[in-house]
Amino acid sequence: MAFTIILLVLLLLYAILFFNLPKFGRRPSNGRFEKILLTDNYKEGQFQNVSITPDLTEGANFYVVLKEFFFGKSKRNNPKNKIPTVKTDLKNLEPNKDILVWFGHSSYFMQLSGKTFLVDPVFSDHASPLSFTVKAFKGTSIYEPEDMPNIDYLLISHDHWDHLDYDTVVKLKSKVKRIITGIGTGEHFERWNFDKNVITELNWHEEIDLGEGFKINTVPARHFSGRGFKRNQAVWLSFVLNTPKRRLYIGGDSGYDSFFKLAGEAFGPFDLAILECGQYNKNWKYIHMMPEETVEAAKDLKAKVLMPVHWAKFPLALHDWDEPIIRATKAASLENMPLTHPMIGEILDLDDLGNTKKWWEGIK
């Protein structure tokens, strides 16, 4: 009995120490928490979605979800070989070109009218607090923080592990001039010793003028947040980015909802909409879109071209690794929605979005 008690106490102490590691960040405190209490979308102790958003679909429960994930994932078709990629020298780009380079999942770099943007960078080979879980597909982790040029704006849509990676952002600290994210997420960066003066936190429906013809508006997403046990203490959002030459919708994780149409009416049309397409499941359909809904959201946004992201790097759902892009391509064809789908690391010229090569075909 004494041995059992000692073991339980040691396990408890280990858990406390583990969840207090810096990578878990920190819940909003002091003045930041007081500001959050004044927001319209923070109610009953947490941020809320626009629409009622259950964690799981009606009829599903956590037991069923866990059973399917752990015992059903052997049926999932993940690539056994390396996914093809291209390594672009981001420090020596043509300065007058507007380009995008995708790193897989929801991470990408943009050079726009001479300014550099980095969105939700995860350069680790895992999307989890445990390095041996949620491992990246072979060949997809080809970029390191050291490969990045100086970053004018680091945009973080929310604080989940597959969008905000501690090891990545800490190594980028000296290169980042300004961070723009949702209110509450700045607490993580301050714990990680970022200068609070470079952090701009926004709620939904806010606007910030960056000068020189650049402007960001924030719009809602339908999702959740949290890196530990307590959820929804920081807001999740998407960005509308206006540059001197174009308008982009930078989507965070989101289930489908009416706010896509509202954003299209308020800010559209968009030259490019970058929307999540992957890691979906019938059991959590309210917090991630099905590929057909991704295409529908792009139509609501009045997007001229859609770029599906949130796929091709991390296995966070039970679908085949390439199912999201296959379904999105089919749906886009039926709806006459132009699609662009660059290979990981490939330069996407934003003046020529006619990328139609189905590079994922034939990968086993």
Buried (B, 14 or more C-beta within 10 A) or exposed (E): EEEEEEEEEEEEEEEEEEEEEEBBBBBBEEEBBEBBEEBEBBEEEBBBBBEEBEEBBEEBEEEEBEEBBEEEEEEBEEBEEEBBBEEBEBEEBEEEEBBBBBBBBBBBBBBBEBBBBBBBBBBBBBBBBEEEEBBBBEBBBBBEBEBBBEBBBBBBBBBBBBBBBBBBBBBBBEBBEBBBBBBBBBBBBBBBEBEEEBBBBBBBBBEBEBEEEBBBBBBBBBBBBBBEEEEBBBBBBBBBBBBEEBBBBBBBBBBBBEBBBBBBEEBBEBBBBBBBBBBBBEBBBBBBBBBBBBBBBBBBBBBBBBBBBBBBBBBBBBBBBBBBBBBBBEBBEEEEBBBBBBBBBBBBBBEEBEBEEEBBEEBE
